[in-house]
Amino acid sequence: MNRDYLKIDKIEGPLIFIKGIREARFGDLVEVRLATGNRLGKIIKLENEMAIIQVFEGTSGIGTYNATVRFIGEPMTIRLSKNILGRTFNGLGKPIDGGGEIYSPHEVDVNSAPINPIARQYPRDMIETGISSIDTLMTLIRGQKLPIFSGNGLPHKELAAQIVSQARLLNDSKDDFAVCFVAIGVTKDEGGYFIDRLVESGAMGHSVLFINYADDPIAERLSTPRCALAAAEYLAFEENMHVLVVMTDVTNYCEALREISSAKEEVPSRKGYPGYLYSDLALLYERAGVLKAHHGSITFLPILTMPNDDITHPIPDLTGYITEGQIVLSRELSNRDFLPPVNVLPSLSRLMKDGIGVGYTREDHPALFNQLFSSYSKVLEVRSLAQIIGESDLSPLDQAYMAFGRLFEDQFIAQGFNTRRSIIESLNLGWTLLSKLPPEAMDRLDDEMIRRYHRYVKPA
């Protein structure tokens, strides 16, 4: 359908409304022609012969009679090839690194459907992030959706950059591993920080970046994750690569969704977000996974900031329903300069049990995970007791727990943003820390595991 309309009925924020539309399709592109240049838009709603069009570059300067609207009749697409690795694009999939256009016969619709559950293969293999707390206690499995729940002011930016620059497949197969980094609503300084970290670490060559800046039009934020996931799907299922998608900040995406929903005059749901927030997020998250018929995979690590650190807020709440676990950052640990401030106890990876141990990481990994988790949980109980009676009046075992807790936070959690540890180094460090506790405290280990790995060092 190529048809021009000379009159716009209404303009609301980034949206334009045109009546008398009979043959348009949801999701098709629209070209808004002005004397100062053309702008692209997308049909986001069709109702009673009314088309609501989201203009990517914004509606500034557009009036009801000074623009011609052409319905192109095609969905939004981007051209992709393996040459996108090492490149930086904006939220519409246009290069912004000065490297020129991508020339390829592969033109891909960015609005791909989620993976059919029947076509999925159960995720098994580990992706090593180089961060001890994540790799050992909430292991990221290839094909998993594992969000990071952060808060305003917490160092999730640094954590994202660390993961992007350090992540690798456990078998160290660099040729078929790629990172797709997505930044939504970030400042120019933050965008430059991510690029600099990738270049300094040498990871830029196997990475592709999609960056939507805070001063870009709000409508572009809704297309940014879709363009990035289309690129990830191409690399995974056409080029047979294993792709790690790191996306920050999903909260900015949801805020844009709420703003546009309000402009469409839709009935709001919880905290003003549209009632379809769950299904919209699911359309993004469920594009990750492992397919039975393909060698490649997509692993999704979305990062979101919880307003007021409220984990029951609609964004983290709905994300938790869709994904397979969460990594929670702690403001208390961050204030004490334990970086990255991963809060161990509320964090979990629901798929790690089938991707660690014999044949995957090391045979002692499941047992070590259970014991570290149990021991650190006991540490928090003992600290509460110490606040009442004083540490000097604790039993010798409780004092050993206090010493273990300090070492666990100082050495295991607080490894810094520039230190990379292999999973073997992290496992060995875990056993070294457990050596501060006596054998009777090893309540999650069997006798054989204690004999082989636990080396109790009695305090002087």
C-alpha positions, 0 to 999 in steps of 0.5 A: 500500500503506497498512499499519501495523506495530506491531513493529520487529524491530531498530534500527541507527543511522538504520535500522529493520528490520521482518520480514514485509514482502511488498508494499513497493517499494524507495524508497517512503516510510514514516511512523514514528508516535510519541507525540511526532510523526511521522517520515519514512523510506524503504525502502532494502533489501528482502530475504527479507521484511525491509524496511530503512528509513532514517529521515530524522530519526534513530531517537533515541527510537524503540523496538521497541514504542513506534512504529507504522510505516506504509508509504505506498506512494509514492516521495519527492517534492518540489513545484517551481516557478520560485519556488524561485529565491532560496529555501533548503531543507534536505536533504529539500527543505523550506524553511528560510528562513521563506518558506513552502511551495512551492505547485505542481502539479508534484510530482517524484520525487527519484529520477530516472534518469540521462540516456539516452546516446542522448538526450544532445547533445554539450556545446559552449558555455562557462560563464564562472566569472570565474576566469582559471585555470579559464576559460582552462586548464580551461574549464567547458563547459555540460552538463559534469561537472567535479569539484574535488579539494581537501583538508582545510583548503584554501579550497574553500569560498571557491572554491565561493562565488566560482564560485556568485556569479560564474558566467554564460553567455558570452552573458550571458543572465541570464534563462535561467541559474540556480545550484543550490548544494548543501552537504552536512554543512557547519557553520552558519557555513559555511552562513551564509557561502554565503548571505551571499556570494550575497546580497552578489553579487546572485546570490541571485535566480537561485540555489536552495540546498539545505543539509544541516548537520553536526548534521542526521541522517546519513540526510538527507545521502543525500537532499540531492543527489537533492532538489537534482538534482530541482530542477535537472532541473525548472528545466532541462527544464521551465523551459528554463534552463541550471543550474549545480549546485555541490555541496560536499562529496561526501566527506561524502555518501560517508561517510554512504553508508559509515556506512549501508552498515555499519549494513545489515551489507553487505560492505565494499569499498575502505577500508570503502566499499560496493562500489556506491559507483561506481554510486551516484556515477554515478547522481548525476553522470550526471543532468547534461548537455544533451538533444537535445529540450530547450533547458535543460541541467545542468552539474555541478561537484562538490567533494570533499576527498581524505583525506590529499590522496590522489588515488587514494582511492576517492572521487576515483578513482571520480569521475575515471572518471565525470566529464570532467576535474578541477580540482585544488587545490594545498596548496603554492600555498595555503600561499604565499597564491596564491588560488584555489590551482588546480594547473594541470598535473594539472588538465584539462577533456576537453570544452574543446577543442570549446567554445573558439576561433572561434565560442565564446570567441576564435580564439586561445584554443586556442593560448594554452591550449597555450602557457601550459600548455607554458611553465608546465610548463617553469617547474617543470623550470627550478625543479628545475634552479635548486635544484641549480645556483642561479638565477644560473647559469641560461641567459638563456632559463631565467631568463626562464622563472623570471620568467614563472613568478613572474608567472604565479602572482602575477597569473594564478593568484592573482587572489583570491576577490573579483576577477572577470575575463571570458574576454577579460580572462583571454586578454589577461592570458595574452598579456601574461605570455607577452610575457616569453618570447622568440619561440623559446620559443613552441613551441606557436604557429604563425608567424601566431599569434606575429605577431598576438598575441605582443609580446616585451618584452626585459628591460632 
